[in-house]
Amino acid sequence: MKDPLLPGPFERWTQRLVARFVGKAWYDTMLHGQRPEGGATVFVGLHRNGAIDGYVHLCALGGDIVFLVAAGLRRNPLTRLLAVGIPVERAKDKQDRSGNPAVLEAAARWVAGGGQLFVYPEGTSTLGPDVLPFQPGAARIIGLTLELGVVPRLVAVGIDYARPEIPGSIADVLIGKAIVLDGLPEQREDRVTEIQARITSALRALVYRFTDDVAQSAARYAAEIEAAGDRPRRLELLRRPPPAALPARPPGSPLASVVLGLGILANPLPALTIAFAPKLLADDRNVVAFWQIVPTVLTAPLWLTLCGIAALIAFGPAGLLVPVVQAVFGLAALRAAARAFPPRKPPTKPELEPPSSA
């Protein structure tokens, strides 16, 4: 019998479909490292860009992965359609958390049955210069899975965006070193504490850490310009201080600007949604992309359907090609935006402390 806390197969299929759009059309996503084979697996990931991280991770990793998601997203009718996963109450949401132990047990049963689970130990995301404190939920799920007689594969996963608010921007997903689960204490709480320490160590090795927001902006700008599309080099440069003099901002691609303009002209309603929805709904930088993507996923099909009906009435069966062309122009525009608008040079560059992975 299906566990009521687990999303069904159709929900997970729609999640994978949206993940392909987010990871391949909205962002330019690349996986660094080798994805582990199937079977009982717990992925623990860094959390940067709100609920969008899940789609980028899922696109990069592939497979049938169930996510632990904030229960608050499941209560909102607008976000419920896209927030697919096992709902858990976060402390920051100030809701009744008495049901969380049952949630962790359901997650452990999914993994023990050979499923793959993704957990964000930070519990919430930040685009700031450092990670947030790691919570013990993932460690507790792994401990419960071990008590069910299954030793899951435990994998740390990093994520980094060059410019998360810009469609077409780079999104890099990094596979960390395998986290071993042998030599654990016998006592339950001691075992959870040790697992938590190993998770923390593995995730911190994947962090790009900076002294403050201004230093981060300088380092990220320099890395993107100097790497010139070499993605491994961009990530390598993020672990070094930027040059004393930041490089000049390159010009945007004229061809990309033309493609972007055609996409906007062909799809004015989705374009306006992308431009203005975050201004109305986003309360922090780490949810801007979420409020760009969610309304677009909902309004773009409606827009294309209405245009298709109008074109069918006006031109007959040949009119059905109109929304197809519009969709092609729209997808091309998403991928062209980052090249049409190169990163802005930060106004100042203070001294930057070399990022540490310790």
C-alpha positions in Angstrom: 0.0 0.0 0.0 1.3 3.5 -0.9 2.6 5.6 2.0 0.3 8.7 2.1 3.4 10.9 2.9 5.1 9.9 -0.3 4.4 11.6 -3.7 2.9 9.2 -6.2 4.5 8.1 -9.5 2.6 10.7 -11.6 3.7 13.6 -9.3 7.3 12.4 -9.5 7.1 12.2 -13.3 5.8 15.8 -13.6 8.6 16.9 -11.3 11.1 15.3 -13.6 9.5 17.0 -16.5 9.7 20.4 -14.9 13.3 19.6 -13.9 14.2 19.1 -17.5 12.8 22.5 -18.3 14.5 24.3 -15.4 17.9 22.6 -15.8 18.1 22.5 -19.6 16.0 25.5 -20.8 16.1 28.0 -17.9 19.7 27.2 -16.8 22.7 25.8 -18.5 23.2 22.9 -16.0 26.3 20.6 -15.9 27.1 17.7 -13.5 30.7 17.6 -12.3 31.6 14.1 -11.1 30.0 10.7 -11.6 26.4 10.0 -10.4 26.2 6.9 -8.2 24.3 3.9 -9.5 20.7 3.3 -8.4 19.6 1.7 -5.2 19.1 2.9 -1.6 20.7 6.3 -1.7 20.5 9.5 0.4 21.8 12.7 -1.3 22.6 15.6 1.0 22.9 18.9 -0.8 23.9 22.5 -0.4 20.9 24.8 -0.7 21.4 28.1 -2.6 18.5 29.1 -4.8 15.2 28.3 -3.0 13.0 25.5 -4.3 14.7 25.8 -7.7 17.7 23.9 -6.4 15.7 20.7 -6.3 14.9 20.9 -10.0 18.4 21.7 -11.0 19.8 18.9 -8.8 17.2 16.5 -10.2 18.0 17.5 -13.8 21.7 16.9 -13.3 21.3 13.7 -11.3 18.4 12.1 -13.2 16.5 9.1 -11.9 13.5 8.8 -9.6 14.5 10.9 -6.6 12.1 11.9 -3.8 12.8 15.2 -2.0 12.2 16.3 1.5 10.3 19.6 1.0 9.0 22.4 3.3 5.4 21.6 4.2 4.6 25.3 3.8 5.1 25.0 0.0 2.5 22.2 0.0 -0.1 24.4 1.7 0.1 27.1 -0.9 -2.1 26.2 -3.9 0.2 28.0 -6.3 3.3 26.3 -5.3 1.8 22.9 -4.3 1.7 21.9 -8.0 5.5 22.1 -8.2 6.6 21.4 -4.6 6.6 17.6 -4.9 8.1 15.6 -2.1 7.7 14.4 1.5 6.5 17.5 3.5 8.4 18.3 6.7 7.7 21.3 9.0 10.7 23.6 9.5 11.3 25.4 12.8 11.4 28.8 11.0 7.8 28.3 9.8 6.5 28.1 13.4 4.0 25.3 12.7 3.1 22.2 14.6 6.2 19.9 14.2 4.7 16.9 16.1 4.3 15.0 12.8 7.9 15.3 11.8 9.1 11.9 13.3 6.5 10.1 11.2 7.9 12.0 8.1 11.4 10.9 8.9 10.3 7.3 9.3 8.5 7.4 5.9 11.6 8.8 4.3 13.7 6.0 5.9 11.2 3.3 4.6 11.5 4.8 1.1 15.3 4.5 1.2 15.3 1.1 2.9 13.0 -0.1 0.0 15.7 0.8 -2.5 14.5 4.4 -3.1 16.6 7.5 -3.6 16.1 10.5 -1.3 17.4 14.1 -1.5 17.7 16.2 1.7 18.9 19.8 2.2 20.4 19.8 5.7 20.4 23.6 5.9 16.6 23.4 5.8 16.4 26.7 3.9 18.5 28.4 1.2 20.8 31.4 1.0 22.8 33.1 -1.8 25.0 34.7 0.9 28.7 34.3 1.3 28.6 31.2 3.5 26.3 28.2 4.2 23.7 28.1 6.9 23.9 25.7 9.9 23.2 22.1 9.0 20.2 20.5 10.7 20.3 16.8 11.8 17.2 15.6 9.9 19.2 13.8 7.2 21.4 12.1 9.8 18.3 10.9 11.6 16.8 9.5 8.4 20.0 7.6 7.7 20.1 6.3 11.3 16.5 5.0 10.9 17.4 3.4 7.6 20.3 1.6 9.3 17.9 0.3 12.0 15.8 -1.1 9.2 18.8 -3.2 8.2 19.8 -1.3 5.1 23.1 0.6 4.7 22.3 3.4 2.1 24.8 5.1 -0.1 25.4 8.6 1.3 26.4 11.3 -1.2 27.1 15.0 -0.7 26.1 17.2 -3.6 27.1 20.8 -4.1 25.5 23.5 -6.4 26.7 26.8 -7.7 25.1 29.4 -9.9 27.0 32.0 -11.8 24.0 34.4 -11.8 20.9 32.7 -10.4 18.4 35.5 -11.4 19.4 35.4 -15.1 17.9 32.8 -17.4 20.5 30.9 -19.4 23.0 31.3 -16.7 25.4 28.6 -15.6 24.4 26.1 -12.9 27.0 23.6 -11.8 26.2 20.5 -9.7 29.1 18.9 -8.0 29.3 15.3 -6.6 31.4 15.1 -3.5 33.4 12.2 -2.1 31.4 9.2 -0.8 30.6 9.4 2.9 31.3 6.1 4.6 28.9 4.7 7.1 31.1 2.2 8.9 32.5 2.4 12.4 29.4 4.2 13.8 28.6 4.2 17.6 26.0 1.7 18.8 23.9 4.2 20.8 21.2 5.9 18.6 21.9 9.5 19.5 25.7 9.1 19.3 25.3 7.4 15.9 23.2 10.4 14.6 25.8 12.8 16.0 28.6 11.0 14.2 26.6 10.8 10.9 25.8 14.5 11.2 29.6 15.3 11.7 30.4 13.3 8.5 27.7 15.0 6.5 28.9 18.4 7.7 32.5 17.7 6.8 31.5 16.4 3.3 29.3 19.4 2.5 31.7 22.0 3.8 34.3 20.6 1.3 31.9 21.7 -1.5 31.3 25.2 -0.2 32.5 28.4 -1.9 33.0 30.6 1.1 33.6 34.3 1.1 34.1 37.0 3.8 31.0 39.0 2.9 28.5 39.7 0.1 30.7 42.4 -1.5 33.7 40.1 -1.6 31.6 37.3 -3.0 30.3 39.6 -5.8 33.9 40.5 -6.8 35.1 36.9 -6.8 32.1 35.7 -8.8 32.4 38.4 -11.4 36.1 37.9 -11.9 35.7 34.1 -12.1 32.9 34.3 -14.7 34.8 36.8 -16.9 38.2 35.1 -16.7 36.9 31.6 -17.2 35.3 32.6 -20.5 33.0 29.6 -20.5 35.5 27.1 -19.1 33.2 25.8 -16.3 35.8 23.8 -14.3 38.1 26.8 -14.4 35.3 29.1 -13.1 34.8 26.8 -10.1 38.6 26.7 -9.5 38.8 30.5 -9.6 36.1 30.8 -7.0 38.5 29.2 -4.5 41.1 31.9 -5.2 41.2 35.6 -4.4 40.2 37.7 -7.5 42.8 39.8 -9.3 43.8 43.2 -7.8 42.1 44.9 -10.8 38.8 43.3 -11.8 38.6 42.6 -15.6 36.4 44.9 -17.7 32.9 43.9 -18.5 32.7 42.3 -22.0 30.0 43.4 -24.5 26.9 41.4 -24.9 26.5 39.1 -27.9 24.5 41.0 -30.6 23.1 37.7 -31.9 21.9 36.7 -28.4 20.3 40.2 -28.1 18.4 39.6 -31.3 17.3 36.1 -30.2 16.2 37.5 -26.8 14.2 40.3 -28.5 12.4 37.9 -30.8 11.5 35.7 -27.9 10.0 38.6 -26.0 8.1 39.9 -29.0 6.7 36.4 -29.6 5.8 35.8 -26.0 5.0 39.2 -24.3 2.8 37.7 -21.5 5.5 35.2 -20.2 8.1 37.9 -20.6 6.2 40.3 -18.5 5.6 37.5 -15.9 9.4 36.9 -15.7 10.1 40.6 -15.3 7.4 41.6 -12.8 6.3 38.5 -10.8 9.4 38.6 -8.6 8.9 42.3 -7.9 5.5 41.5 -6.4 6.2 38.1 -4.8 9.9 37.7 -3.9 11.0 38.7 -0.5 14.7 37.9 -0.9 17.2 37.3 -3.6 17.2 33.5 -3.1 13.6 33.2 -4.2 13.7 35.5 -7.3 14.3 32.6 -9.7 11.4 30.7 -8.0 9.0 33.5 -8.6 10.2 33.9 -12.2 9.9 30.2 -13.0 6.7 29.1 -11.2 4.4 31.8 -12.8 6.0 31.2 -16.2 5.4 27.4 -16.0 1.8 28.2 -15.3 1.2 31.1 -17.7 3.2 30.0 -20.7 1.0 27.0 -21.6 -2.1 29.2 -21.3 -0.5 31.9 -23.5 0.5 29.4 -26.2 -2.9 27.7 -26.1 -4.8 31.0 -26.6 -2.4 32.0 -29.4 -2.9 28.6 -31.0 -6.7 29.0 -30.9 -6.6 32.5 -32.3 -4.2 31.4 -35.1 -6.3 28.3 -35.9 -9.4 30.5 -36.3 -7.4 33.0 -38.4 -5.3 30.7 -40.6 -6.9 27.3 -40.4 -4.8 24.2 -39.6 -1.6 26.0 -40.6 -2.2 28.3 -37.6 -1.2 25.5 -35.3 2.4 26.2 -36.3 2.2 29.6 -34.6 2.4 28.5 -31.0 5.2 26.0 -31.9 7.3 28.8 -33.4 6.5 31.0 -30.4 7.7 28.2 -28.0 10.9 27.7 -30.0 11.6 31.5 -29.9 10.8 31.6 -26.2 13.1 28.7 -25.3 15.9 30.2 -27.4 15.4 33.5 -25.7 15.8 31.9 -22.2 19.2 30.4 -23.2 20.3 33.7 -24.9 19.6 36.1 -21.9 22.9 35.5 -20.1 24.9 36.1 -23.2 22.9 39.2 -24.1 23.6 40.6 -20.7 27.1 39.9 -19.3 27.7 40.1 -15.6 27.8 43.6 -14.1 31.1 44.7 -12.7 30.9 45.3 -8.9 31.5 48.9 -8.0 34.3 48.1 -5.5 36.6 45.1 -4.7 37.7 44.9 -1.0 40.4 42.5 0.1 39.1 39.0 -0.2 40.0 36.2 2.2 40.8 33.0 0.2 37.7 30.7 0.5 38.2 27.8 2.8 36.8 24.3 2.5 37.5 23.5 6.2 
